[in-house]
Amino acid sequence: MQTTTKSLDVSRLVSKVLFSHYKENRSQAEISKSLDLSPAKVNRIIRQAREEGLVEIILNIPHMGVMELEKQLMARTGLPKAVLCPSYADDPVVGFTQIAEVAAEFLQDTLRKNDVICISGGKALATIVDVMKPVKGMNVTVVPATGGVQGRHFTDVNYLASALAEKLGGRSMQLHAPLFADTQSDRDMLINMRATKEVLDMARHADIALAGIGAVAKGDESYFDLRHWINGEKALVAENQCKGEVFAHLYDQSGSACIPVLNDKLVGLSLAEMRQIPVSIGVAAGAEKVMPIAAALRGGFLNTLITDESTAQGVLDAY
């Protein structure tokens, strides 16, 4: 009988402590004083109650599902960092603007004074630059990681580098070379020119790389508008089952570079060189980007992915 009575007394004491702490929002110090218990005993009761499953904490916080999906994506793919945006908008343009805002905020949070950022061209980068909020005093340097394509603001990587540097209160370097050379020998000549080599060397040693992830499955994506195709080169992309492109370098399902005859004409950093950059960020979203993202993660040349939750779920399902 004494044992039963003692057990009931302990149970009532635990209940009083837990009710006071979790329902009445009283501090451990207040509970200690009101129940004439030592602070250490109050702390021990609360800790043991959680360990024994007497307390369940349910977090009704915004975007909880998104954070869980980030953890799942990193665990499944080995990706060091995933930053997901909730999939709010049905309009893909509005939806990507939200992702660009997340990417811009992440970049500003990651940056340190005097960092070097290398970037690709593309619509993703143009949107990020457009939504970036101006800051001062960062003293960063923004450099192109590739040559450019004239004609549109989002393919002119020099323009984007200049605009991003202005937003970040820094400076930019210009790479006066085309993205695609006509031949590999032309490419070799271009990248060994002193002015080009200086910029690409700085890009290779950048602290942060920021790039869009391109799709190439249908044959009508932006990548195919960037260059003049000769001798059946365009058909090679489908024949070799390329899955995506980053820095205009094509890669296959495993994330390995494919079609050397095309990649070797590029003026810019390679996928292997991107892998050496401490923070390499890929930004993309949409159903057509699921396979390019999954393949890029297999290749390991990105260590940070910024996308939305629906795209991330698609990558998980495909991985």
C-alpha positions in Angstrom: 0.0 0.0 0.0 2.9 2.4 0.9 4.5 1.7 -2.5 1.2 2.5 -4.3 0.7 5.7 -2.3 4.2 6.8 -3.0 3.8 6.1 -6.7 0.6 8.2 -6.8 2.4 11.0 -5.0 5.2 11.0 -7.5 2.7 10.9 -10.4 0.8 13.8 -9.0 4.0 15.8 -8.5 5.1 15.1 -12.1 1.7 16.1 -13.3 1.7 19.4 -11.4 5.2 20.3 -12.7 4.3 19.5 -16.3 0.9 21.2 -16.1 2.5 24.3 -14.6 5.3 24.4 -17.1 3.5 23.6 -20.4 -0.1 24.7 -19.7 0.4 27.7 -17.4 3.6 28.7 -19.1 5.4 29.1 -15.7 9.1 29.1 -15.5 11.1 26.4 -13.8 12.1 28.9 -11.1 8.5 29.7 -10.4 7.5 26.0 -10.2 10.5 25.4 -7.9 9.3 28.1 -5.5 5.6 27.2 -5.5 6.1 23.5 -5.0 9.0 23.8 -2.7 11.3 21.8 -4.9 14.9 22.4 -5.9 15.5 23.9 -9.3 17.5 20.8 -10.2 14.6 18.5 -9.4 12.2 20.5 -11.5 14.6 20.4 -14.4 15.0 16.7 -14.0 11.3 16.0 -13.9 10.7 17.9 -17.1 13.7 16.3 -18.9 12.7 12.8 -17.9 9.1 13.3 -18.8 10.2 14.2 -22.4 12.5 11.2 -22.6 9.8 8.9 -21.4 7.2 10.2 -23.9 5.0 11.9 -21.3 5.4 15.2 -23.3 4.8 15.6 -27.0 5.6 18.9 -28.6 3.6 19.7 -31.8 4.9 22.7 -33.7 2.2 24.5 -35.7 4.7 26.8 -37.4 4.6 28.0 -41.0 6.4 26.0 -43.7 7.1 23.0 -41.3 6.5 20.6 -44.3 9.0 22.5 -46.4 11.7 22.2 -43.7 11.0 18.5 -43.4 11.3 18.1 -47.2 14.6 19.9 -47.1 15.9 17.4 -44.6 14.6 14.4 -46.7 16.2 15.8 -49.8 19.6 16.3 -48.2 19.4 12.8 -46.6 18.4 11.0 -49.8 20.8 12.8 -52.2 23.7 13.7 -49.9 23.2 17.3 -50.8 24.9 19.5 -48.1 22.3 22.3 -48.3 18.8 22.6 -49.7 16.7 25.8 -49.5 13.1 25.3 -50.5 10.4 27.8 -51.2 6.7 26.9 -50.6 4.8 26.2 -53.9 2.2 29.0 -53.6 1.6 30.3 -57.1 0.1 28.4 -60.1 1.7 30.9 -62.4 5.3 29.7 -63.1 6.6 33.2 -63.5 5.2 34.4 -60.2 6.4 31.1 -58.6 9.9 31.6 -59.8 10.0 35.2 -58.7 9.4 33.8 -55.2 12.2 31.3 -55.6 14.5 34.1 -56.9 13.7 36.2 -53.7 14.7 33.2 -51.6 17.9 32.8 -53.6 18.8 36.5 -53.3 18.2 36.4 -49.5 20.3 33.2 -49.2 23.1 34.8 -51.2 23.2 37.9 -49.1 23.1 35.9 -45.9 26.0 33.7 -47.1 28.2 36.5 -48.4 31.1 37.8 -46.5 33.1 41.0 -47.1 35.6 40.7 -50.0 34.1 37.5 -51.3 34.3 36.7 -55.0 31.1 35.4 -56.7 31.2 33.8 -60.2 27.9 33.5 -62.1 26.4 32.1 -65.2 24.0 33.9 -67.5 20.3 32.9 -67.9 16.8 33.8 -66.9 17.2 32.5 -63.4 20.2 34.7 -62.7 18.5 37.7 -64.3 15.5 37.3 -62.1 17.7 36.9 -59.0 19.5 40.1 -59.9 16.2 41.9 -60.5 14.7 41.1 -57.1 18.0 41.5 -55.1 17.7 44.2 -52.5 20.6 46.7 -52.6 23.2 46.5 -49.8 26.3 48.5 -49.0 29.8 47.8 -47.8 30.2 44.2 -48.9 33.1 45.0 -51.2 32.5 41.8 -53.2 33.7 41.1 -56.7 31.4 39.5 -59.2 32.9 37.7 -62.2 31.4 35.8 -65.2 32.1 32.1 -65.1 31.5 31.9 -68.8 31.6 33.9 -72.0 28.5 35.7 -73.1 25.9 35.6 -75.8 24.8 39.0 -77.2 21.2 39.9 -78.0 19.3 39.5 -74.7 20.0 40.9 -71.3 19.7 37.5 -69.6 22.3 35.9 -71.8 24.8 38.8 -71.5 26.7 37.5 -68.4 28.8 40.7 -68.3 25.6 42.8 -67.9 24.4 40.5 -65.1 27.7 40.6 -63.3 27.7 44.3 -63.4 24.1 44.6 -62.2 24.7 42.1 -59.4 27.8 43.9 -58.3 26.0 47.2 -58.2 23.2 45.7 -56.0 25.8 44.3 -53.6 27.9 47.5 -53.5 30.9 45.8 -55.1 32.7 45.7 -58.4 32.6 43.4 -61.4 35.0 42.0 -63.9 34.1 41.6 -67.6 34.8 38.6 -69.8 35.0 39.8 -73.4 34.6 36.4 -75.1 31.8 34.4 -76.6 30.2 31.5 -74.7 30.7 29.2 -77.7 33.8 29.2 -79.9 33.6 27.9 -83.4 36.2 25.2 -82.8 38.1 23.8 -79.9 41.3 25.4 -81.1 39.5 28.8 -81.2 38.3 28.1 -77.6 41.9 27.3 -76.5 43.2 30.5 -78.0 40.4 32.5 -76.3 40.9 31.1 -72.8 44.6 31.6 -73.0 44.4 35.3 -73.8 45.6 37.2 -70.9 42.4 39.2 -70.3 40.2 36.1 -70.5 42.5 34.0 -68.4 42.6 36.6 -65.6 38.8 36.6 -65.3 38.5 32.8 -65.5 41.2 32.3 -63.0 39.4 34.6 -60.6 36.2 32.6 -61.2 38.0 29.3 -60.5 39.0 30.6 -57.1 35.7 32.2 -56.3 34.1 31.8 -52.9 30.6 31.3 -54.3 29.3 30.1 -57.6 25.7 30.9 -58.6 24.1 29.2 -61.6 20.9 28.3 -63.2 20.2 24.6 -64.0 19.0 24.2 -67.6 16.9 21.5 -69.3 17.7 20.0 -72.7 15.3 17.1 -73.0 12.8 18.6 -75.5 15.3 20.2 -77.8 13.6 23.6 -77.7 14.9 25.0 -74.4 16.9 28.2 -74.0 20.2 26.3 -74.4 19.5 25.6 -78.0 19.0 29.3 -78.8 22.5 30.2 -77.6 24.6 28.9 -80.4 24.8 28.1 -84.1 24.5 24.4 -84.7 26.6 22.7 -87.4 27.1 19.2 -88.8 24.2 17.6 -86.9 25.5 18.7 -83.5 22.0 19.4 -82.1 21.0 15.8 -82.6 23.9 14.6 -80.5 22.2 16.0 -77.4 19.2 13.6 -77.7 21.3 10.7 -79.0 23.5 10.9 -75.9 20.5 11.3 -73.6 21.9 14.5 -72.0 19.8 15.5 -69.0 20.8 19.1 -68.3 23.3 21.9 -68.4 25.1 24.1 -65.9 27.5 26.9 -67.1 26.3 25.6 -70.6 28.2 22.3 -69.9 26.0 19.3 -70.8 25.8 16.3 -68.5 24.1 12.9 -68.5 21.9 11.1 -66.0 24.8 10.3 -63.7 25.9 14.0 -63.7 29.0 13.3 -65.8 29.9 15.7 -68.6 28.8 14.4 -72.0 29.5 15.2 -75.6 33.1 16.5 -75.5 32.8 17.9 -79.0 30.3 20.5 -77.7 31.6 21.1 -74.2 35.2 21.5 -75.4 34.1 24.6 -77.4 32.8 26.4 -74.3 34.6 29.4 -73.0 34.1 29.1 -69.2 34.5 27.0 -66.1 34.0 23.2 -66.3 31.7 21.2 -64.1 34.9 19.7 -62.4 36.1 23.3 -61.6 32.7 24.2 -60.3 32.9 21.3 -57.9 36.0 22.9 -56.3 34.2 26.2 -55.4 33.3 26.2 -51.6 29.7 27.3 -52.1 28.2 26.2 -55.5 24.5 27.2 -55.7 22.1 25.9 -58.3 18.7 27.5 -58.8 15.9 26.0 -60.8 12.2 25.0 -60.6 9.5 23.3 -62.6 8.6 19.8 -63.7 11.0 20.1 -66.7 13.9 20.8 -64.3 13.4 17.7 -62.1 15.6 15.4 -64.1 18.3 18.0 -64.7 18.4 18.7 -61.0 18.5 15.1 -60.0 21.4 14.4 -62.5 23.3 17.5 -61.2 23.0 16.3 -57.6 24.4 12.9 -58.7 27.3 14.7 -60.3 28.1 16.5 -57.1 29.1 19.8 -58.7 26.4 21.6 -56.7 26.5 21.7 -52.9 23.5 24.0 -52.5 20.1 23.7 -54.2 17.4 26.4 -54.2 14.0 25.4 -55.6 10.4 25.0 -54.6 8.7 22.2 -52.7 6.9 20.6 -55.7 10.1 20.4 -57.7 12.0 19.0 -54.7 9.4 16.3 -54.2 9.8 15.4 -57.9 13.5 15.1 -57.4 13.0 12.9 -54.4 10.6 10.7 -56.4 13.1 10.4 -59.3 16.2 9.9 -57.3 
